[in-house]
Amino acid sequence: MDAADRIELLRAHAARLAGSRIAELIEADPARASDFALRVGPIYATFARQRYDREALAAGFGMLEAIGAPARLRALVDGEAVNATEARPALHTALRSDLSTSPAASAAHAQAVAARDAMRAMVESLAASEVTDIVSVGIGGSDLGPRLAVDVLGPLQGGRFRVHFLSNVDGHAAQRVLAGLDPKRTAALLISKSFGTQETLLNGAILREWLGDDSRLYAITANVARAASTFAIPSERVLPMWDWVGGRYSLWSAVGLPIALAIGMDGFEALLAGAAQMDAHVLATPMAQNLAAWHALTAVWNRNALGFGTHAVLPYDERLKLLPSYLQQLVMESLGKSVRVDGSPVAADTVPTWWGGAGTDSQHSFFQALHQGTQVVPSDLIGVLALDHPYPENHRALLANLFAQAEAFATGEASDDPHRAYPGNRPSTLILLDALTPHALGALLALYEHSVYLQALVWDINPFDQFGVELGKQVATRLRPALDGQVAADDPVTREILNELRARA
């Protein structure tokens, strides 16, 4: 069965269920509420408000078994060359888990442990200094994961340092980050695998000039020589990156140094332990009881069987407000492909557009469209059960809104007034964390990583390359001399735009 046949199998079940509403599916199956829910460690998730039934699910899980998903998960963890277009492994699991005895995975895990030892020594060295603030300079995976984790965990974990992030090449970003900081009490981390990333080098140059010298510059890179030649950063202030870890999977590596500085090295280790717990579950659990398999199958079902072209991430915890941005990269950079591994066109649409925002703010912006708009938008609603601030009434109100939205999306509400009618039948998955700890956050992010990989297997695409990221950068490099008038732009529209720029300069 090829990818096209797999999609047609799901579409046949969707056609069978075309007249069934979510509320009817729940009413017809009294055990659905309990049977369509799973718990893994600190995470509880219910899929009871999705628009499939047991028969469709069984077919979907059978499809995952038929394409060898369990064995291919093992191949990922064992370090086989699952990144086919670049002929290398994707061993991000080895950064946090020791689940394989293969030589490749064992060697990668040993390197990761050594890097963590070096991280701990670096954290301790900085803690013994007069540095109070850290500026982390990176972009993409070198920024989004650490930024999310620090924003989520930093305020409650009480680390030694204040950590700030600088990613955008726009000079206003550097101006805002540096305002109010003391260069004598600030250190900078330059994070780039190649140490050739334009944004990181430009912002690094700003930081070096602002700091006054290179003595408080640190690097996380695979190109130690370039770090030394470009910014005179000695090897003892450099932590490693590796080709077998993609940028959007790198927060578990030394790229997570900003996290360790913000929450302490023990907190960072707890983050890894949460991800490792999810790795172990996904690797050892049959598809029909596997949380990542449920999540992945739901995503494929909503995209291909039901034809929905967008997906919302709705965290009901202010600390998770950056999660939609983080998942946009993880999911859309991984699955935004139109050709299969062998280079032939894909058989069906791949990733939908991921977006979202934190509740309850988003209820007063785009939820109108979610409830009454013409386009159905499936969603992941995410909440935290534990109260860990001194305002219990606010927490109860937050959870009430979260649970109410999940229910309202599914059931809707009829009215004789069409302007006050809510169609409902809008699918959602509710994900609840017992508490927002480093361990729970690690498990949540690893869940999404494994879901992405399983979706890629269904579509027969490579989730580990990102060549589409490069095109705009290449064109920008060619255009840079044209902005200075050294050459003429090839594109006629761009030439006219540059004429307008020069006229206003």
C-alpha positions as CSV (number, residue, x, y, z in Angstrom):
1,M,0.0,0.0,0.0
2,D,1.6,3.3,-1.1
3,A,0.9,6.7,0.3
4,A,-2.0,7.4,-2.1
5,D,-3.7,4.2,-1.0
6,R,-3.2,5.0,2.6
7,I,-4.9,8.3,2.2
8,E,-7.8,6.8,0.2
9,L,-8.3,4.3,3.0
10,L,-8.8,7.2,5.5
11,R,-11.0,9.1,3.1
12,A,-13.3,6.1,2.7
13,H,-13.9,6.1,6.5
14,A,-14.4,9.9,6.4
15,A,-17.1,9.4,3.7
16,R,-18.8,6.8,5.9
17,L,-18.8,9.2,8.8
18,A,-19.8,12.3,6.8
19,G,-23.2,12.6,8.4
20,S,-22.0,11.9,11.9
21,R,-21.4,14.8,14.4
22,I,-19.0,14.7,17.3
23,A,-21.7,14.9,19.8
24,E,-23.5,12.0,18.2
25,L,-20.3,9.9,18.1
26,I,-19.9,10.5,21.9
27,E,-23.5,9.7,22.6
28,A,-23.4,6.5,20.6
29,D,-20.3,5.2,22.4
30,P,-20.6,5.5,26.2
31,A,-17.0,4.3,26.7
32,R,-15.5,6.8,24.2
33,A,-14.7,9.5,26.8
34,S,-12.4,7.1,28.7
35,D,-11.2,4.9,25.8
36,F,-10.2,7.8,23.6
37,A,-7.9,9.3,26.4
38,L,-4.3,8.4,27.2
39,R,-1.9,9.3,30.0
40,V,1.9,9.2,29.7
41,G,3.7,10.5,32.8
42,P,2.6,14.0,33.5
43,I,0.5,14.3,30.3
44,Y,-3.2,13.4,29.8
45,A,-4.7,13.8,26.4
46,T,-8.3,13.1,25.1
47,F,-9.1,12.6,21.5
48,A,-12.8,12.0,22.2
49,R,-13.8,15.2,20.4
50,Q,-12.3,14.2,17.0
51,R,-14.4,13.3,14.1
52,Y,-13.5,9.6,13.8
53,D,-14.9,6.4,15.4
54,R,-13.3,3.2,16.5
55,E,-13.4,1.6,13.1
56,A,-11.6,4.5,11.5
57,L,-9.1,4.6,14.2
58,A,-8.4,0.8,13.9
59,A,-7.8,1.3,10.2
60,G,-5.5,4.2,10.8
61,F,-3.4,2.3,13.4
62,G,-3.3,-0.7,11.1
63,M,-2.0,1.6,8.4
64,L,0.8,2.8,10.8
65,E,1.7,-0.9,11.5
66,A,1.6,-1.7,7.8
67,I,4.2,1.0,6.9
68,G,6.5,-0.3,9.6
69,A,6.1,2.6,12.0
70,P,7.4,0.7,15.1
71,A,10.5,-0.5,13.3
72,R,11.1,3.0,11.7
73,L,10.9,4.6,15.2
74,R,13.6,2.1,16.2
75,A,15.6,3.1,13.2
76,L,15.4,6.7,14.2
77,V,16.6,6.0,17.7
78,D,19.3,3.6,16.5
79,G,20.9,6.3,14.3
80,E,20.1,5.0,10.9
81,A,20.3,7.5,8.0
82,V,16.6,8.5,8.3
83,N,17.5,11.9,6.8
84,A,17.8,10.5,3.3
85,T,18.4,13.7,1.3
86,E,21.4,14.5,3.4
87,A,22.5,10.9,4.1
88,R,22.8,11.2,7.8
89,P,20.9,10.3,11.0
90,A,18.7,12.4,13.2
91,L,19.8,11.5,16.6
92,H,18.1,14.1,18.8
93,T,16.8,11.4,21.0
94,A,20.4,10.4,21.9
95,L,20.8,13.8,23.5
96,R,18.3,12.9,26.3
97,S,17.8,9.1,26.1
98,D,19.9,6.0,26.2
99,L,17.5,3.7,24.5
100,S,19.8,2.1,21.9
101,T,22.8,-0.1,21.9
102,S,23.7,0.7,18.3
103,P,27.3,2.1,17.9
104,A,26.0,5.3,16.3
105,A,23.5,6.0,19.0
106,S,25.8,5.0,21.8
107,A,28.6,7.3,20.5
108,A,26.1,10.2,20.1
109,H,24.8,9.7,23.6
110,A,28.4,9.7,25.0
111,Q,29.1,12.9,23.2
112,A,25.9,14.4,24.6
113,V,26.8,13.5,28.1
114,A,30.3,15.0,27.7
115,A,28.8,18.2,26.4
116,R,26.5,18.4,29.4
117,D,29.4,18.0,31.7
118,A,31.1,20.9,29.9
119,M,27.8,22.9,30.1
120,R,27.6,22.4,33.8
121,A,31.2,23.6,34.2
122,M,30.4,26.7,32.1
123,V,27.3,27.4,34.1
124,E,29.3,27.1,37.4
125,S,32.1,29.4,36.0
126,L,29.7,32.1,35.0
127,A,27.8,31.8,38.3
128,A,31.1,32.5,40.1
129,S,31.6,35.7,38.0
130,E,30.0,39.1,38.2
131,V,27.8,38.4,35.2
132,T,24.1,38.9,35.9
133,D,22.6,38.9,32.4
134,I,23.0,36.6,29.4
135,V,22.2,37.6,25.8
136,S,21.6,34.5,23.6
137,V,22.2,35.2,19.9
138,G,20.8,32.7,17.4
139,I,17.9,32.2,15.0
140,G,15.5,29.5,14.1
141,G,16.1,26.3,16.1
142,S,19.0,28.0,17.9
143,D,16.5,30.5,19.3
144,L,12.9,29.3,19.4
145,G,13.4,26.2,21.6
146,P,15.6,27.9,24.3
147,R,13.4,31.0,24.2
148,L,10.3,29.0,24.8
149,A,11.8,27.0,27.6
150,V,13.2,30.0,29.4
151,D,9.9,31.9,29.0
152,V,8.0,28.9,30.4
153,L,10.3,27.9,33.2
154,G,12.5,30.8,34.1
155,P,10.2,32.8,36.4
156,L,9.4,29.9,38.7
157,Q,12.7,28.1,38.7
158,G,14.7,31.1,39.9
159,G,18.0,30.6,38.1
160,R,21.1,32.7,38.7
161,F,20.9,34.8,35.5
162,R,18.5,36.9,33.5
163,V,18.5,35.5,30.0
164,H,17.6,37.7,26.9
165,F,17.2,36.6,23.3
166,L,18.4,38.3,20.1
167,S,17.5,36.7,16.8
168,N,16.2,39.1,14.3
169,V,18.6,40.9,11.9
170,D,16.5,44.0,12.3
171,G,18.7,46.4,14.3
172,H,15.7,47.5,16.4
173,A,15.8,44.0,18.0
174,A,19.4,44.5,19.2
175,Q,18.6,48.1,20.4
176,R,15.7,46.8,22.5
177,V,17.6,43.9,24.0
178,L,20.6,45.9,25.1
179,A,18.7,48.8,26.5
180,G,19.1,48.9,30.2
181,L,21.8,46.2,30.4
182,D,25.3,46.8,31.8
183,P,28.0,45.6,29.4
184,K,30.3,44.9,32.3
185,R,27.8,42.5,33.8
186,T,26.6,40.8,30.6
187,A,27.9,37.8,28.7
188,A,26.8,36.8,25.2
189,L,26.2,33.3,23.7
190,L,26.6,33.1,19.9
191,I,24.7,30.0,18.7
192,S,25.2,28.8,15.1
193,K,26.1,25.4,13.8
194,S,28.1,26.7,10.8
195,F,29.1,30.0,12.4
196,G,28.1,31.5,9.1
197,T,24.5,32.5,9.8
198,Q,24.0,36.1,8.7
199,E,21.7,37.1,11.6
200,T,24.0,35.6,14.2
201,L,27.2,37.1,12.8
202,L,25.7,40.6,12.5
203,N,24.2,40.6,15.9
204,G,27.4,39.0,17.3
205,A,29.4,41.9,15.9
206,I,27.0,44.4,17.7
207,L,27.4,42.5,20.9
208,R,31.2,42.4,20.7
209,E,31.4,46.2,20.1
210,W,28.9,46.8,22.9
211,L,30.8,44.5,25.4
212,G,34.1,46.1,24.5
213,D,36.1,42.9,23.9
214,D,35.7,39.2,23.4
215,S,36.3,38.1,27.0
216,R,32.6,37.5,27.7
217,L,31.7,35.9,24.4
218,Y,30.8,32.2,24.3
219,A,29.9,30.0,21.3
220,I,27.8,26.9,20.6
221,T,28.9,25.7,17.2
222,A,30.2,22.8,15.0
223,N,32.8,25.2,13.6
224,V,35.2,25.9,16.4
225,A,37.9,27.3,14.1
226,R,35.5,29.9,12.7
227,A,34.4,31.0,16.1
228,A,38.0,31.5,17.0
229,S,38.9,33.4,13.8
230,T,35.8,35.5,13.6
231,F,35.3,36.5,17.3
232,A,38.5,35.3,19.0
233,I,36.5,32.9,21.2
234,P,38.9,30.3,22.6
235,S,37.9,26.6,22.6
236,E,37.3,26.5,26.4
237,R,34.4,28.9,25.8
238,V,32.9,26.8,22.9
239,L,30.3,24.0,23.3
240,P,29.7,21.6,20.4
241,M,26.9,21.0,17.9
242,W,26.7,18.1,15.5
243,D,25.4,17.4,12.0
244,W,23.2,14.6,13.4
245,V,21.0,17.1,15.2
246,G,18.8,19.4,13.2
247,G,18.3,23.0,14.5
248,R,14.7,22.6,15.4
249,Y,15.6,19.5,17.5
250,S,18.7,21.1,19.1
251,L,17.3,22.6,22.4
252,W,18.2,19.2,24.1
253,S,21.9,19.8,23.2
254,A,24.4,22.5,24.2
255,V,22.1,24.9,22.4
256,G,20.1,24.6,25.6
257,L,22.8,26.4,27.5
258,P,20.5,29.5,27.9
259,I,18.0,27.2,29.5
260,A,20.5,25.9,31.9
261,L,21.6,29.4,32.8
262,A,18.0,30.5,33.4
263,I,16.8,27.5,35.4
264,G,19.9,25.8,36.6
265,M,21.6,22.7,35.2
266,D,19.4,20.4,37.4
267,G,16.3,21.9,35.8
268,F,17.8,21.4,32.3
269,E,18.4,17.7,33.2
270,A,14.8,17.4,34.3
271,L,13.7,18.8,30.9
272,L,15.7,16.0,29.2
273,A,14.3,13.4,31.6
274,G,10.7,14.4,30.6
275,A,11.6,14.0,26.9
276,A,13.3,10.7,27.6
277,Q,10.2,9.4,29.3
278,M,8.2,10.2,26.2
279,D,10.9,8.6,24.0
280,A,10.6,5.4,26.0
281,H,6.8,5.4,25.7
282,V,6.7,6.0,22.0
283,L,9.4,3.4,21.3
284,A,7.9,0.6,23.4
285,T,4.1,1.1,23.1
286,P,1.9,-0.4,20.3
287,M,0.4,2.1,18.0
288,A,-3.2,1.8,19.4
289,Q,-2.0,2.8,22.9
290,N,0.8,5.2,21.7
291,L,0.2,8.9,22.4
292,A,2.4,10.1,19.6
293,A,0.6,7.7,17.2
294,W,-2.8,9.0,18.2
295,H,-1.6,12.6,17.8
296,A,0.0,11.9,14.4
297,L,-3.0,9.9,13.1
298,T,-5.4,12.7,14.1
299,A,-3.3,15.3,12.3
300,V,-3.3,13.2,9.1
301,W,-7.0,12.4,9.4
302,N,-7.9,16.1,9.7
303,R,-5.6,17.1,6.9
304,N,-6.3,14.4,4.4
305,A,-9.5,12.6,5.3
306,L,-11.4,15.8,6.2
307,G,-9.4,18.3,4.1
308,F,-8.7,20.9,6.8
309,G,-5.9,23.3,5.8
310,T,-5.1,24.9,9.1
311,H,-4.5,23.9,12.7
312,A,-4.6,26.0,15.8
313,V,-2.5,25.6,19.0
314,L,-4.3,27.2,22.0
315,P,-2.4,27.0,25.2
316,Y,-4.4,28.1,28.3
317,D,-1.4,29.1,30.3
318,E,0.3,32.4,29.8
319,R,3.7,30.7,30.2
320,L,3.1,28.7,27.1
321,K,2.3,31.7,24.9
322,L,5.4,31.1,22.7
323,L,4.5,27.4,22.1
324,P,2.6,28.2,18.8
325,S,5.7,29.9,17.4
326,Y,7.9,27.0,18.4
327,L,5.6,24.4,16.9
328,Q,5.3,26.4,13.7
329,Q,8.9,25.7,13.0
330,L,9.0,22.2,14.3
331,V,5.9,21.1,12.3
332,M,5.9,23.3,9.2
333,E,9.7,23.2,8.6
334,S,9.7,19.4,9.0
335,L,6.5,18.6,7.1
336,G,6.4,21.5,4.6
337,K,7.4,19.2,1.7
338,S,5.8,18.5,-1.7
339,V,8.0,15.6,-2.9
340,R,8.5,12.2,-1.4
341,V,11.8,10.8,-0.3
342,D,12.5,9.4,-3.8
343,G,11.8,12.9,-5.3
344,S,8.4,12.1,-6.8
345,P,5.4,14.3,-6.0
346,V,3.5,13.6,-2.8
347,A,0.2,11.8,-3.1
348,A,-1.8,14.3,-1.0
349,D,-1.6,17.6,0.9
350,T,1.0,17.6,3.6
351,V,1.3,20.0,6.5
352,P,-1.5,22.5,7.2
353,T,-0.8,26.0,8.4
354,W,-0.1,26.0,12.1
355,W,-0.8,29.1,14.2
356,G,-2.4,30.0,17.5
357,G,-2.3,32.1,20.6
358,A,-2.8,31.9,24.4
359,G,-6.2,31.8,26.0
360,T,-8.0,33.7,27.3
361,D,-6.6,36.6,25.2
362,S,-7.2,34.8,21.9
363,Q,-10.9,34.3,22.8
364,H,-11.3,38.0,22.3
365,S,-9.5,38.0,18.9
366,F,-9.8,35.1,16.5
367,F,-12.2,32.7,18.4
368,Q,-15.1,34.3,16.6
369,A,-13.8,32.8,13.3
370,L,-13.2,29.4,15.0
371,H,-16.8,29.2,16.3
372,Q,-18.8,30.8,13.4
373,G,-16.4,31.2,10.5
374,T,-16.9,29.1,7.3
375,Q,-13.5,27.3,7.7
376,V,-13.3,24.5,10.3
377,V,-10.0,24.8,12.2
378,P,-9.0,21.7,14.3
379,S,-7.1,22.6,17.4
380,D,-4.9,21.4,20.2
381,L,-6.1,23.0,23.5
382,I,-3.4,22.8,26.2
383,G,-3.9,23.4,29.9
384,V,-2.1,23.0,33.2
385,L,-4.0,21.5,36.2
386,A,-1.8,22.5,39.1
387,L,-2.2,25.9,40.7
388,D,1.3,27.4,41.3
389,H,0.5,31.1,41.7
390,P,-1.4,32.8,44.6
391,Y,-4.6,33.5,42.7
392,P,-6.8,30.4,42.9
393,E,-9.9,32.1,41.5
394,N,-8.1,33.1,38.4
395,H,-6.9,29.6,37.9
396,R,-10.4,28.2,38.2
397,A,-11.7,30.7,35.7
398,L,-8.9,29.8,33.3
399,L,-9.7,26.1,33.5
400,A,-13.4,26.8,33.1
401,N,-12.7,28.7,29.9
402,L,-10.4,26.0,28.6
403,F,-12.9,23.2,29.2
404,A,-15.8,25.3,28.0
405,Q,-14.1,26.1,24.7
406,A,-13.3,22.4,24.0
407,E,-16.9,21.6,24.7
408,A,-18.3,24.5,22.7
409,F,-16.2,23.7,19.6
410,A,-17.6,20.1,19.6
411,T,-21.3,20.7,20.5
412,G,-22.0,24.2,19.3
413,E,-25.5,25.6,20.0
414,A,-28.6,25.9,17.9
415,S,-30.7,29.1,17.7
416,D,-33.6,30.5,15.8
417,D,-31.5,33.5,15.2
418,P,-28.8,32.5,12.6
419,H,-26.5,35.2,13.9
420,R,-26.5,33.5,17.3
421,A,-26.2,29.9,16.0
422,Y,-23.0,28.0,16.6
423,P,-22.5,25.0,14.2
424,G,-20.1,23.1,16.5
425,N,-18.7,19.8,15.2
426,R,-15.2,21.4,15.3
427,P,-12.6,18.9,16.3
428,S,-10.1,19.4,19.1
429,T,-7.6,17.5,21.2
430,L,-7.3,18.5,24.8
431,I,-3.9,18.1,26.4
432,L,-3.5,18.6,30.1
433,L,-0.2,18.8,32.1
434,D,-0.3,17.9,35.7
435,A,2.0,20.8,36.4
436,L,4.2,23.0,34.2
437,T,7.6,21.6,35.3
438,P,10.7,21.1,33.3
439,H,9.9,17.4,33.2
440,A,6.4,18.0,31.8
441,L,7.6,20.5,29.2
442,G,10.2,18.1,28.0
443,A,7.6,15.3,27.6
444,L,5.2,17.7,25.7
445,L,7.8,18.8,23.2
446,A,9.0,15.3,22.6
447,L,5.4,14.2,22.0
448,Y,5.2,16.7,19.2
449,E,8.6,15.7,17.7
450,H,7.5,12.0,17.5
451,S,4.1,13.0,16.1
452,V,5.9,14.9,13.3
453,Y,8.0,11.9,12.4
454,L,5.1,9.5,12.2
455,Q,3.2,12.0,10.0
456,A,6.2,12.1,7.7
457,L,6.2,8.3,7.4
458,V,2.5,8.4,6.3
459,W,3.3,11.0,3.6
460,D,6.6,9.4,2.7
461,I,8.5,12.6,3.1
462,N,11.8,13.6,4.8
463,P,11.1,15.7,7.9
464,F,14.7,16.4,8.6
465,D,15.9,18.6,5.8
466,Q,14.8,22.2,5.2
467,F,16.0,23.3,1.8
468,G,13.1,25.7,1.5
469,V,14.6,27.9,4.2
470,E,17.7,28.6,2.0
471,L,16.2,30.1,-1.1
472,G,15.3,33.5,0.3
473,K,18.7,33.7,2.0
474,Q,20.4,33.0,-1.3
475,V,18.4,35.6,-3.2
476,A,19.1,38.1,-0.4
477,T,22.9,37.5,-0.7
478,R,22.7,38.2,-4.4
479,L,20.6,41.3,-3.8
480,R,22.9,42.8,-1.2
481,P,25.3,44.5,-3.7
482,A,22.3,45.9,-5.6
483,L,21.2,47.8,-2.5
484,D,24.6,49.6,-2.6
485,G,24.2,50.3,-6.3
486,Q,27.1,48.1,-7.2
487,V,25.1,45.9,-9.6
488,A,21.6,46.0,-11.1
489,A,19.0,43.7,-9.9
490,D,17.9,41.0,-12.3
491,D,14.2,41.1,-11.5
492,P,12.3,44.2,-13.0
493,V,10.0,44.6,-10.0
494,T,13.0,44.5,-7.6
495,R,14.8,47.1,-9.8
496,E,11.8,49.4,-9.5
497,I,11.6,48.9,-5.8
498,L,15.3,49.8,-5.5
499,N,14.8,52.9,-7.5
500,E,12.1,53.9,-5.0
501,L,14.5,53.2,-2.1
502,R,17.3,55.3,-3.6
503,A,14.8,58.2,-4.3
504,R,13.8,58.2,-0.6
505,A,17.3,57.8,0.8
